Amino acid sequence: MKKLLILSVVASLVVLYACKHDIVNPGPVTPPTGGVVPPVTGEVCFDDVLPIFRSSCAKAGCHDAATKQEGYVFDSYANIIKKDIKPGNAAGSKVFEVMIETGKDRMPPPPAPGLLPEQIELIKAWINQGAKNTTGCASTCDTTVFTFTAVKKIIDANCLNCHSGAAPSGGWNFSTHAGVKAVADNGKLMGSINHAPGFTPMPAGNPKLSDCKITQIRKWIQAGTPNN
C-alpha cells in the first residue's frame, strides 16, 4: 500500500512538471485577430513599422524620450531595438508579447485601443525577418495609388491610436470611412497633416508625414474621398 502511494505521488509530480513545462514554453504566438488577417508577404520595411511605435507607444507619459517608462523609448530604430526585441524571434520578444496580451497587461494599455491585427502582424513579421533597419523601401509609398485602402493604411499607422474608441481625440474617429471622410471634407485633415497655420499639427507629437503620403491623401480627397 505504501509502495502504491509513493508511485502515485511520483506520477503526480511528473504530470505537474509536464504542465509547468508546457506553460513556460508556449510555442508560436498567434495574435488574437478576431478574424482572418492576410499574411504579410515580402520584406517588411522599418519605415512602415516606425509610425506604429511612434503613434501608439512613444507618447507623453509612456514611452517617449522624456518619460522612458520602464526604460523603453520607441521613437527611433536605435531605441526600439535596444530592449526586449529578439531579432528573428517575435514570440520570444517581450515588446511583441505585450501587444497581444489582454486586459491591463496589454500595450498600449486600456482605455487606449490596442493595435490593429494588421499592425500586430506587420510588427511580428518585421521582428521575425530580423528586425532590420530597412528604410527608403520602394514599396513604402506610391503617389499613383490613392485609394481609401492606401489612405487608411497611413491613418491606421499614424492616427488611429488617438482617433478611435469611445472618446476619440478631438471627436475625430478614424475607425471608419465615414469618420475619415467627415474630417477630410471639412478641410481639417489636410490642414493638420500639412501643419498649416491655425490647425493642430498631426500626427501629434510626431514628425510630419512624408510628402509622398500627404500627396496620397490629397489625391484621395481631390478624387471625392471614395470608399475604395
Secondary structure, DSSP 8 states (H G I E B T S, - for coil): -HHHHHHHHHHHHHHHHHHHHHHH---S-----SS------S---HHHHHHHHHHHTS-TTTTSTTT-GGG---SSHHHHTTSS--TT-STT-HHHHGGG--GGGSSS-TTS----HHHHHHHHHHHHTT-----S-TTS--TT---HHHHHHHHHHHTTTTS-SSS-GGG---SSHHHHHHHHHTTHHHHHHTT-TTS--SSTTS----HHHHHHHHHHHHTT----
